Amino acid sequence: VQLQASGGGLVQAGDSLTLSCAASGGTFSDYTFSWFRQAPGKEREFVAGRRWSGGSEFYADSVRGRFTYSRDKAKNTVYLQMNSLKPEDTAVYYCAAGVRLIASTYRDLAKYNYWGQGTLVTVSS
């Protein structure tokens, strides 16, 4: 499975940005696709995730209400719509895929089998 993240860039506080993660090389019915981020000097953290086959989206408290996770099955792509961006959202954003995860483990990096290369989001104040 290969994951290709894109869509990062430099924006101002309050702006919006949409990240994309294109998946290839497999069938994904048993997969969970999630977004993580890593700010400079900090550990990688969970942002949002959902099982490919459906169900609820899960969000980190810090982004709930501002970020929206979605996916396009026909394009094998997941998205992260980010609104009302803040300087503290500055990070490298990664998409990740894990097989047969349960919801309580979505935040656990070690549960994910595949990672994209990351895309940098910089939010200026």
N, C-alpha and C positions, 0 to 999 in steps of 0.2 A: 504494500500500500504506500502510495506517495501522496504527500500533502503539499500544496503550493499556496502559500499565503501571499496576499497582496493588498494594496489599498492604503498603506500607511502614508504619512506625510507630515508636514508642518502646518499647524492650524493655530488660530487664536482661541483663547478661552471663550466658551459659549458657542463655538462652531460645532458642526457635525461632520462625521466621517464614517464611511462604511468599509469594513474590511471583508475580504473574500477569502475562502479557503477551498480550493478545488482538489477533490480527491480522485485518485485513479488507482487501478491495479487490484481491484477486488470487488466483491459484493458486500454491501454494508448493512444488511438487515440486522446483524447482531452487534453493531458498533454503536458506541457513543462518541459523538464529536463535541469537543469542548474548545473553548478559548482560554488561554492563560496569558499572563503578562509578567514581565520582569523589568522593574525599574532599576536604574543605576544603583548599585550597592545593596540591593534588596533581593530577597528570595523570590523565585517564581511563584505566582499565586493564581488561583482559579478565578476566572471572570464569569463564564457562562457555559452551559452545556445542556445537551439533550440527546436522547436516544434517537438514532437515525429513523427507526421505525415509527416514532411518534411519542406521545406522552408530554409531560410538562417540561418546560424550560426551568433551569436552575440558575440563579444569579448570585454573585457575591453581593453582600449588603452595600458595598461601596458604589456599585453601579446600578443597582435595582432602581427602576423608574427612569433611568437615563439611557441604558443600553438595551437593545433588543436583538435577540438571537433568532435567526430564521434559516431555512434551508430550502434548496430547490432540488428535488429528487431528479428531475430530468437532466440537470446540469451537474449532478454530483457535487454540489457546492453548498457550503454553509456560509452564513454572513453574520456579521456583527455590526449592527447599526448603532453608532455612538453619537448621542446628542448631548448638548450642554456640557461639552468637554471642559475639563478643569486641568490646570497645570499638573496636578497630582495623578492624572491619567497618563502622563508621559511614561512610556515604556516600550520595550519590544514586545509585540503581541505574537503569540504562537497559537497555531491550531494543533490539536492533538486528537488521536483516535485510539479508543480502547475497546477491547472485545468483551462483551457480556458483563459490563459493569452494572452494579446496582447503584441506585441514586445516592446512597450514603457514602459512596467512594468516589464520586465525581471530582471532588476536590483533591484527591490524592494523586500527585504527579506519577508516582511509581506504578499506578494501575494502567497507565497509557502505554501502548505498544509502539505507536507511530507519532512522529512530530514533524511539523513543517519547519521551514527555515527561519521563520520570524519576519515580522515587518514592523518598522519603527514608526511610532506615533509620538510626535512632539507637540505639546500644547504650550503656547507662549501666553504669558499673562498680560 
